[in-house]
Amino acid sequence: MTSDLRTFLSDLVATQPDALKRVDVPVDRSFGITAYGAKLDKDRKYPALLFDNVEGATIPCLTNLLATHDRMALALGLEVEDLTNASDRTQGMQPHPPVTVDAAQAPVKEVIWRDDEVDLGKLPIPVHNQLDGGPFLTAAVSLMKDPDSGAINAGIYRHHVYDSRRMGVWFFGSHDGGTIHRRYEERGEPTPIAIAIGHHPGFLMGAVSRVAGIGGEYDAAGAFLGESVEVVKAENSDIMVPARAEIVLEGVIIPGEMVEEGPFAEWPGHYVGGGPKPVIRIDCVTMRADAIFQDIQASGREHRLMGALPRISSIHTRVKQVVPGLQAVNVPVHTRMHCYLSIKKALDSDPTRAAFAAFNTEPENLRMVIVVDDDIDVFDEEEVSWAIGTRFDATKDLQIIPEWNGPGGLLPTNWEYDEQGTRTKKMSSGVIIDATKPAPPVVFPVRAQVPREVVRAVNLDTMLDVATPEQLPWMEAR
Ligand SMILES: Cc1cc2nc3c(=O)[nH]c(=O)nc-3n(C[C@H](O)[C@H](O)[C@H](O)COP(=O)(O)O)c2cc1C
């Protein structure tokens, strides 16, 4: 069966029954949904949460689905340790361009609201954090058609919902969605946009991947899914939308109109950003008869993981082109501004080249790249820290790239603050920490360790519990 949100939820319940929890008591859309996630976060628990009874809404709200590596691995049909290489599947080995289906075969066309029937208030759109300016769509994949090339581009952009038909959109300056919008603006034309909510995690991974150039995300999603995404023509434009999405909102970005957007707690966990942003008017909503609304827990683990994981794959692809000895990449989920690369070092220039390739793949978000040797597990914070302690010498292995990041954006360090509470955009620096040993033929001290194959062969079932003193004859009774 073609993959969508429902096929994934069925796989999840079949393989990890504890991974999805239902809440059927009434919850308020203001903080009621996110409070569950926040409470569970404290206990380091991250089940997906399905709220059946969100006050004022007839549609259930699913959140936190994408918060764990093992669920993402299940979604992509990979082992967790192979997630770092997931983008290799997007490199043309098995291209899966989208396939068009008729509206009659598209579940997302089962219900259609047009013009005045549109009421975004009927959707369970949460208010996530205490100082947020209102409800925000966070798991919505926007599809736009480049007026120059005709390519369909996809990305997740936050949408502050203002009323029953109007919402904001926040494009990061360098993102393709923003470029497409600027092109329509320059022509003085409205920008057609379609926003898909609720789909298989592989579809969302494709949408957030760093695909070179405008468009290509449907193909990337197809590669992650191992099959083509089924698409259908939107009602009000020639944008092709995912036929198996739960909900699609169709509208236009109104030329020249800007509204104060935010505040909104973003993934770095601070209130940064906001200001005047373009406005979308929704003219049509299509959805399944029993649609599920999907949310991402803003500024929580799910937000950071979904920001990190697709980029790990993209960084892997780009760095490997420059440094073939690349072994693994981690963008740790607790701090998406850092990136750890392990390499089998061949040249002393490898760490710097690898770090620059990573920075250039993820220029808005990375602030520090740490490069380690191939014996270090980049998914183990203690190992990375140990490598810095034993193989890094700051006077020669630390590089600071001044004026790398910004100006402004979501990182608090990209702004100057004063006592009056005003702030001004500024640039901030990037850091490279080279914690690798010198390249061969230099001889560096050998790492102390028990031979790996012997460790691997140990059978821990050979360990016995010491239940009673009699099991140890030499033990004296006390
Ligand atoms: C949960 C989540 C929220 C995001 N919010 C935004 C956003 O508000 N604005 C933005 O420009 N990018 C946002 N992104 C990142 C973009 O979706 C991502 O970089 C995408 O590749 C951009 O595509 P584009 O360059 O084709 O526009 C978000 C990503 C995630 C995972």
PDBQT file of the ligand as one rigid body, heavy atoms in Angstrom, charges set to zero:
ROOT
HETATM    1  C1  LIG A 501       9.757  21.979  12.300  1.00  0.00    +0.000 C 
HETATM    2  C2  LIG A 501      10.461  22.849  11.301  1.00  0.00    +0.000 A 
HETATM    3  C3  LIG A 501      10.121  24.184  11.167  1.00  0.00    +0.000 A 
HETATM    4  C4  LIG A 501      10.740  24.993  10.232  1.00  0.00    +0.000 A 
HETATM    5  N1  LIG A 501      10.380  26.302  10.130  1.00  0.00    +0.000 NA
HETATM    6  C5  LIG A 501      10.936  27.094   9.173  1.00  0.00    +0.000 A 
HETATM    7  C6  LIG A 501      10.487  28.438   9.002  1.00  0.00    +0.000 A 
HETATM    8  O1  LIG A 501       9.625  28.937   9.711  1.00  0.00    +0.000 OA
HETATM    9  N2  LIG A 501      11.051  29.160   8.006  1.00  0.00    +0.000 N 
HETATM   10  C7  LIG A 501      12.019  28.656   7.190  1.00  0.00    +0.000 A 
HETATM   11  O2  LIG A 501      12.486  29.354   6.281  1.00  0.00    +0.000 OA
HETATM   12  N3  LIG A 501      12.484  27.371   7.348  1.00  0.00    +0.000 NA
HETATM   13  C8  LIG A 501      11.947  26.591   8.307  1.00  0.00    +0.000 A 
HETATM   14  N4  LIG A 501      12.367  25.299   8.461  1.00  0.00    +0.000 N 
HETATM   15  C9  LIG A 501      13.456  24.807   7.629  1.00  0.00    +0.000 C 
HETATM   16  C10 LIG A 501      13.021  24.534   6.212  1.00  0.00    +0.000 C 
HETATM   17  O3  LIG A 501      11.831  23.785   6.156  1.00  0.00    +0.000 OA
HETATM   18  C11 LIG A 501      14.093  23.735   5.468  1.00  0.00    +0.000 C 
HETATM   19  O4  LIG A 501      15.347  24.362   5.599  1.00  0.00    +0.000 OA
HETATM   20  C12 LIG A 501      13.800  23.557   4.026  1.00  0.00    +0.000 C 
HETATM   21  O5  LIG A 501      14.829  22.782   3.452  1.00  0.00    +0.000 OA
HETATM   22  C13 LIG A 501      13.730  24.884   3.307  1.00  0.00    +0.000 C 
HETATM   23  O6  LIG A 501      13.423  24.603   1.986  1.00  0.00    +0.000 OA
HETATM   24  P1  LIG A 501      13.671  25.621   0.820  1.00  0.00    +0.000 P 
HETATM   25  O7  LIG A 501      15.136  26.063   0.847  1.00  0.00    +0.000 OA
HETATM   26  O8  LIG A 501      13.369  24.809  -0.388  1.00  0.00    +0.000 OA
HETATM   27  O9  LIG A 501      12.753  26.778   1.025  1.00  0.00    +0.000 OA
HETATM   28  C14 LIG A 501      11.758  24.473   9.398  1.00  0.00    +0.000 A 
HETATM   29  C15 LIG A 501      12.110  23.124   9.537  1.00  0.00    +0.000 A 
HETATM   30  C16 LIG A 501      11.474  22.317  10.476  1.00  0.00    +0.000 A 
HETATM   31  C17 LIG A 501      11.854  20.877  10.585  1.00  0.00    +0.000 C 
ENDROOT
TORSDOF 0
